[in-house]
Amino acid sequence: MTTVTHRRYVPYAHAHYAGNLVDGAYALGLFGDVATEICIRTDGDEGLFAGYADIRFTAPIHAGDVVEATGTVTRTGNRSRTVEFTCTVVCRGTGGSTAAVLDPPIVAVTATGTVVVPPRRLP
């Protein structure tokens, strides 16, 4: 089972809504980056994202947060890989320049996606 995690600070330039709220597409972009690394590690190719079977937005992401995007391969076909994704908020700004580590982290987004890779080439 292959698992990849990326950690990012969410810059204030990504805030689109009141309260420095960041749109859900931010997490989906991170999932795409995680899926690319998974394909490189498992197949030596960047692969292509075919689609999502399920996406759930369960908590807000704010500018100033530190998030972790994790993907785990749960099924491997001939050319497709099913990946379970989770985006968690691990640190949150508390005002001004102060911030806190969240224990436990907040699960903000979950998704199930499918990536495809080219057929394996024989040497």
C-alpha positions, -999 to 999 in steps of 0.1 A, spaced: 0 0 0 15 33 -11 8 65 9 21 100 2 17 131 23 23 168 14 22 196 40 16 232 30 10 266 46 -21 282 31 -11 317 21 -35 347 26 -35 352 -12 -58 321 -14 -85 336 9 -116 342 -13 -144 346 13 -152 364 45 -132 352 75 -102 344 53 -120 312 41 -103 293 13 -123 276 -14 -125 238 -14 -107 236 -47 -75 244 -28 -76 209 -12 -84 193 -46 -53 209 -61 -33 194 -33 -49 160 -39 -37 163 -76 -1 169 -65 -3 139 -41 -17 117 -69 11 128 -92 37 117 -67 19 84 -60 20 76 -98 57 85 -100 65 63 -71 44 33 -82 47 35 -120 75 59 -130 50 82 -147 30 113 -136 -2 96 -146 -35 114 -152 -64 121 -128 -95 104 -142 -120 117 -117 -135 116 -82 -161 91 -70 -167 111 -38 -157 144 -22 -168 156 12 -160 191 27 -163 186 64 -146 216 79 -133 250 67 -97 257 56 -86 293 63 -57 313 51 -29 309 76 -36 272 82 -10 245 77 -26 215 60 -16 180 53 -29 163 21 -25 125 22 -33 99 -4 -33 61 0 -37 37 -29 -65 13 -20 -69 -5 -53 -45 -13 -82 -59 -22 -116 -40 -28 -148 -37 9 -155 -59 25 -128 -53 33 -92 -80 41 -66 -67 66 -41 -83 77 -8 -75 113 1 -77 133 33 -68 169 39 -64 178 76 -57 212 92 -27 206 115 -20 243 125 -43 273 126 -37 310 129 -52 324 161 -49 361 153 -22 385 143 10 365 139 1 339 165 -9 303 156 -15 270 173 -8 233 166 -41 215 165 -43 183 186 -61 165 172 -59 179 136 -92 188 119 -103 167 89 -114 193 63 -118 173 31 -120 136 22 -122 122 -13 -119 90 -34 -103 94 -68 -90 74 -97 -58 80 -116 -46 62 -147 -11 54 -159 2 43 -193 5 6 -201 38 -9 -189 64 -11 -216 84 -43 -219 122 -39 -219 
